[in-house]
Amino acid sequence: MKEILKKRHSERKYTTEKVSKENIDYILECMLLSPSGKNKNPWEFILVNDLKLIKTLADSKKAGAKFLKDTQHVIVVVGDESASDTWIEDASITLMVGHLAATTLELGSCWIQTRNREAENEDSETYVKRVLSIPNRLRVLGMLSIGHPVQVTEKEKSVNKGKVFLNHYGKAFYG
Ligand SMILES: Cc1cc2nc3c(=O)[nH]c(=O)nc-3n(C[C@H](O)[C@H](O)[C@H](O)COP(=O)(O)O)c2cc1C
């Protein structure tokens, strides 16, 4: 697990090679296995592989999604806030699971925030819902881009052990 977490980077540049159906299935099934508050599973996923639609999603926010225009696959994560008050946590877990599943397959992926973000003339959620025919009652948490990375990031990750306390906040766990 630690090795996968160390290996995972946000990869935003992909080749034009499609990800196999088998690998897309693997990632989606991993996401569907995610835990959720009270086991409500208040999420659903839209796999977008229509390149025209993906290019449109690249404009779903003012910044931070433009790289999608050269992406082959995007999984959009929606949540039903009327089904669970933990929908944000639940949907976030699925995105992270998808991110890690992609890493285990040596695929590149990147999380794109949609909730609380703005497109040019409307909020990002409204934009994405309109483009993908998502019912208005659902929320759009974010998206996961997936592809074969042009170049695998080799950056070494470090951990800040000063963020861990023992029993009382401020008492360092790691001396
Ligand atoms: C909640 C969340 C929202 C993010 N939103 C975006 C985004 O909209 N666009 C983007 O390019 N990257 C986004 N990222 C990726 C982060 O920028 C990235 O994870 C962070 O810089 C650390 O880099 P790393 O993932 O390579 O370790 C997001 C990540 C998280 C966890």
The ligand as an SDF file (V2000), in Angstrom:
LIG
                    3D

 31 33  0  0  0  0  0  0  0  0999 V2000
   -9.7700   17.4740   -3.5440 C   0  0  0  0  0  0  0  0  0  0  0  0
   -8.7790   17.6140   -4.6870 C   0  0  0  0  0  0  0  0  0  0  0  0
   -9.0760   18.4510   -5.7190 C   0  0  0  0  0  0  0  0  0  0  0  0
   -8.1880   18.5830   -6.7780 C   0  0  0  0  0  0  0  0  0  0  0  0
   -8.5430   19.3440   -7.8630 N   0  0  0  0  0  0  0  0  0  0  0  0
   -7.7080   19.4410   -8.9090 C   0  0  0  0  0  0  0  0  0  0  0  0
   -8.1090   20.1380  -10.0850 C   0  0  0  0  0  0  0  0  0  0  0  0
   -9.2070   20.6590  -10.1880 O   0  0  0  0  0  0  0  0  0  0  0  0
   -7.2440   20.1960  -11.1190 N   0  0  0  0  0  0  0  0  0  0  0  0
   -6.0040   19.6030  -11.0680 C   0  0  0  0  0  0  0  0  0  0  0  0
   -5.2690   19.6930  -12.0600 O   0  0  0  0  0  0  0  0  0  0  0  0
   -5.6000   18.9090   -9.9680 N   0  0  0  0  0  0  0  0  0  0  0  0
   -6.4170   18.8030   -8.9060 C   0  0  0  0  0  0  0  0  0  0  0  0
   -6.0610   18.0450   -7.8070 N   0  0  0  0  0  0  0  0  0  0  0  0
   -4.7400   17.4250   -7.7620 C   0  0  0  0  0  0  0  0  0  0  0  0
   -3.8170   18.1370   -6.7640 C   0  0  0  0  0  0  0  0  0  0  0  0
   -3.3870   19.3600   -7.3170 O   0  0  0  0  0  0  0  0  0  0  0  0
   -2.6410   17.2060   -6.4350 C   0  0  0  0  0  0  0  0  0  0  0  0
   -3.1320   16.0400   -5.8430 O   0  0  0  0  0  0  0  0  0  0  0  0
   -1.6410   17.8610   -5.4970 C   0  0  0  0  0  0  0  0  0  0  0  0
   -1.0190   18.9680   -6.1110 O   0  0  0  0  0  0  0  0  0  0  0  0
   -0.5350   16.8850   -5.0410 C   0  0  0  0  0  0  0  0  0  0  0  0
    0.1360   16.3510   -6.1620 O   0  0  0  0  0  0  0  0  0  0  0  0
    0.1690   14.7800   -6.3960 P   0  0  0  0  0  0  0  0  0  0  0  0
   -1.2510   14.3050   -6.5570 O   0  0  0  0  0  0  0  0  0  0  0  0
    0.9920   14.5930   -7.6430 O   0  0  0  0  0  0  0  0  0  0  0  0
    0.8020   14.1480   -5.1880 O   0  0  0  0  0  0  0  0  0  0  0  0
   -6.9460   17.8890   -6.7660 C   0  0  0  0  0  0  0  0  0  0  0  0
   -6.6760   17.0290   -5.7110 C   0  0  0  0  0  0  0  0  0  0  0  0
   -7.5750   16.8680   -4.6950 C   0  0  0  0  0  0  0  0  0  0  0  0
   -7.2860   15.8770   -3.5930 C   0  0  0  0  0  0  0  0  0  0  0  0
  1  2  1  0
  2  3  1  0
  2 30  2  0
  3  4  2  0
  4  5  1  0
  4 28  1  0
  5  6  2  0
  6  7  1  0
  6 13  1  0
  7  8  2  0
  7  9  1  0
  9 10  1  0
 10 11  2  0
 10 12  1  0
 12 13  2  0
 13 14  1  0
 14 15  1  0
 14 28  1  0
 15 16  1  0
 16 17  1  0
 16 18  1  0
 18 19  1  0
 18 20  1  0
 20 21  1  0
 20 22  1  0
 22 23  1  0
 23 24  1  0
 24 25  2  0
 24 26  1  0
 24 27  1  0
 28 29  2  0
 29 30  1  0
 30 31  1  0
M  END
$$$$
